[in-house]
Amino acid sequence: MGNATEWYDYGVFTSGVVLTTIGSVFFPEGTQAAAVLKGLALVAVGFIVRPFGGAFFGPLGDKLGRQKVLAMTILLMSGCTFLVGCLPSYDSIGIGAPILLLLLRMIQGFSTGGEYGGAATFIAEYAPTKRRGFWGSFLEMGTLAGYVLGNTVVLVAALALSTEQLESWGWRIPFFIALPLGLVGLYLRSKLEDTPEFRRLDAAGEKSEKAPLKETFVRNWRMILNLIGIVLLLNIADYMLLTTMPSYFTSTLKIDDNTATLIVIGVELFQILLIAPLGALSDRIGRKPLLLTAAIGFAVLSWPSFKLMQTGSIFLLVVGFLIVATLLVFMLAVIGSTFPAMFPTRVRYGSFAIGYNLSTSIFGGTCGVIVTALIQGTGDKDWPAYYLIVAALIAIVPIIKIPETSGVPIEQIDDTAPDAKKAAV
């Protein structure tokens, strides 16, 4: 529910018609292309503060418990998304409008910094060892479901309202829906016990009385660097294909907003069907084979896929998009079980949150702005492919270096990577 709430926000905010409207409502001067770029910049701004959120909420989750921190993050995320829909326009209060929007995006990004690492840690510490890949895949199923819901709500609003109504007040409706989503998630999380692993540490008196930020870095910096390298590809692919492609379809390939939204929704529904079976497959053959398949596939197939999208044929566009979207699912299916198992229980939440959010902030959040600016500046529509290829080549190295932890009980993951390797064998 938390991941769905987070990605519902991105699904709404980056949908072609809302992105353009946000840009014109809060930054009224400039062309449509400039409005899209400004909207994507607002998405990127939220990512700048994510590492700070990870550094705050992650170690706090290792001190207070996963459940308490996750209750805080879902309330902050959904509340900020709701408040975006309440903001006055630039025409009403002038420069105050974009400043308030910027502030809300930053608070939302800060809270999101503590969400993903905690949610993945929570699932991994509850899941049975032999089915950790299967249950871990549901985290990213929440990502895709939230994004599909966000796009679907925007599509319904666009079909039900006139262009004038949508630009005047209709764009606010999708943002309002985030609040009840968050409240449902908060209710569900408040009914959960903390994870067995955290309760075991607590009962044994082994959890830190202070948020263990120093320990997180000093003892786990090598694995954090490996995590950053893998997340580099994950989030460039994730945010490019899920948040940048709608505007790429409409602004660069000149496809109708509603058609672009339908294509994205259809492909994401296909991803949802694949994700749990691939997660279960990783329980049998390991996480690394799926991660390597994705990385090598992106390196080899990204450029041909984008060339298919640029042919002018809707059918070939869907085929090209499906190829890279399928490669992304190979990663999404296993990261919920792979990343938490890279770190010991005592600092798992913090190490994961810090490494994940540093990489997401630097590479994922800026992806849409950089790629769109490069396309507009050079006229070369292949920049998304170039970006994916470079990211894939970088990610192959840490994927090879990390230990295979499929089949290793989560409580046996300690501070020494060789032990994890021995247990995996």
Secondary structure, DSSP 8 states (H G I E B T S, - for coil): -HHHHHHHHHHHHTSHHHHHHHHHHHS-SS-HHHHHHHHHHHHHHHHHTHHHHHHHHHHHHHHH-HHHHHHHHHHHHHHHHHHHTT---HHHHTTHHHHHHHHHHHHHHHHHTTHHHHHHHHHHHHS-GGGHHHHHHHHHHHHHHHHHHHHHHHHHHHHHS-HHHIIIIITHHHHHTHHHHHHHHHHHHHTS---HHHHHHHHHT-S-SS--HHHHHHHHHHHHHHHHHHHHHHHHHHHIIIIIHHHIIIIIS---HHHHHHHHHHHHHHHHHHHHHHHHHHHHH-SHHHHHHHHHHHHHHHHHHHHHHTTS-HHHHHHHHHHHHHHHHHHHHHHHHHTGGGS-GGGHHHHHHHHHHHHIIIIITTHHHHHHHHHHHH--TTHHHHHHHHHHHHHHHHHHHS---TTS-GGG--S-HHHHHHHH-
